[in-house]
């Protein structure tokens, strides 16, 4: 890619660890950028900016004790629901879980607690599913110990 400033050099992608300080805690995060081999310009394109933003949000989630995007994804898959169903069950809007799982935004502390409780206590997850009129794949597949008995657990 040609340098947008000097027009002579080529940009080389680089990744380095950079410190951020959040709530008094220093974390090292990946910093994506490109460097011109002619004029030395350092720049970040849209892709690099998105990666950098996600790295910072992931670090902040860690400091705040929130589930990481990977953990939210793992819980959602373990519960047998897709992102649209997760949004209906837990709230947060139609694209909330995409954003949580990609570390595009940090979920609220209340949302984080609700996800953790639903993951730990099946009866809570089943009740939330029933309130949202959602039948998770785990119920359809009838996995033992899963949300396969939503009606039984709710009506018990």
SULURPE-V355179 format. One record per residue. N is the residue number from 0. NEAR is the number of other C-alpha atoms within 10 Angstrom. Layout:
BEGIN
n=N near=NEAR
n=N near=NEAR
END
This chain:
BEGIN
n=0 near=11
n=1 near=13
n=2 near=21
n=3 near=13
n=4 near=10
n=5 near=13
n=6 near=12
n=7 near=13
n=8 near=18
n=9 near=18
n=10 near=21
n=11 near=14
n=12 near=15
n=13 near=14
n=14 near=13
n=15 near=11
n=16 near=11
n=17 near=12
n=18 near=14
n=19 near=14
n=20 near=12
n=21 near=13
n=22 near=8
n=23 near=8
n=24 near=11
n=25 near=13
n=26 near=16
n=27 near=14
n=28 near=20
n=29 near=17
n=30 near=19
n=31 near=22
n=32 near=21
n=33 near=20
n=34 near=18
n=35 near=22
n=36 near=15
n=37 near=13
n=38 near=15
n=39 near=14
n=40 near=15
n=41 near=15
n=42 near=16
n=43 near=17
n=44 near=11
n=45 near=9
n=46 near=11
n=47 near=18
n=48 near=15
n=49 near=13
n=50 near=19
n=51 near=19
n=52 near=19
n=53 near=21
n=54 near=20
n=55 near=22
n=56 near=20
n=57 near=24
n=58 near=23
n=59 near=21
n=60 near=20
n=61 near=13
n=62 near=15
n=63 near=13
n=64 near=11
n=65 near=21
n=66 near=24
n=67 near=22
n=68 near=23
n=69 near=14
n=70 near=14
n=71 near=22
n=72 near=19
n=73 near=13
n=74 near=17
n=75 near=19
n=76 near=15
n=77 near=13
n=78 near=21
n=79 near=19
n=80 near=20
n=81 near=15
n=82 near=18
n=83 near=15
n=84 near=20
n=85 near=26
n=86 near=18
n=87 near=17
n=88 near=21
n=89 near=19
n=90 near=14
n=91 near=14
n=92 near=11
n=93 near=13
n=94 near=12
n=95 near=19
n=96 near=26
n=97 near=19
n=98 near=15
n=99 near=23
n=100 near=21
n=101 near=19
n=102 near=25
n=103 near=20
n=104 near=18
n=105 near=23
n=106 near=22
n=107 near=13
n=108 near=14
n=109 near=9
n=110 near=16
n=111 near=18
n=112 near=14
n=113 near=16
n=114 near=19
n=115 near=17
n=116 near=14
n=117 near=19
n=118 near=16
n=119 near=12
n=120 near=10
n=121 near=18
n=122 near=18
n=123 near=16
n=124 near=24
n=125 near=27
n=126 near=19
n=127 near=19
n=128 near=24
n=129 near=15
n=130 near=12
n=131 near=16
n=132 near=12
n=133 near=16
n=134 near=17
n=135 near=21
n=136 near=18
n=137 near=19
n=138 near=19
n=139 near=13
n=140 near=12
n=141 near=12
n=142 near=12
n=143 near=10
n=144 near=10
n=145 near=20
n=146 near=25
n=147 near=19
n=148 near=19
n=149 near=22
n=150 near=13
n=151 near=10
n=152 near=14
n=153 near=15
n=154 near=8
n=155 near=6
END
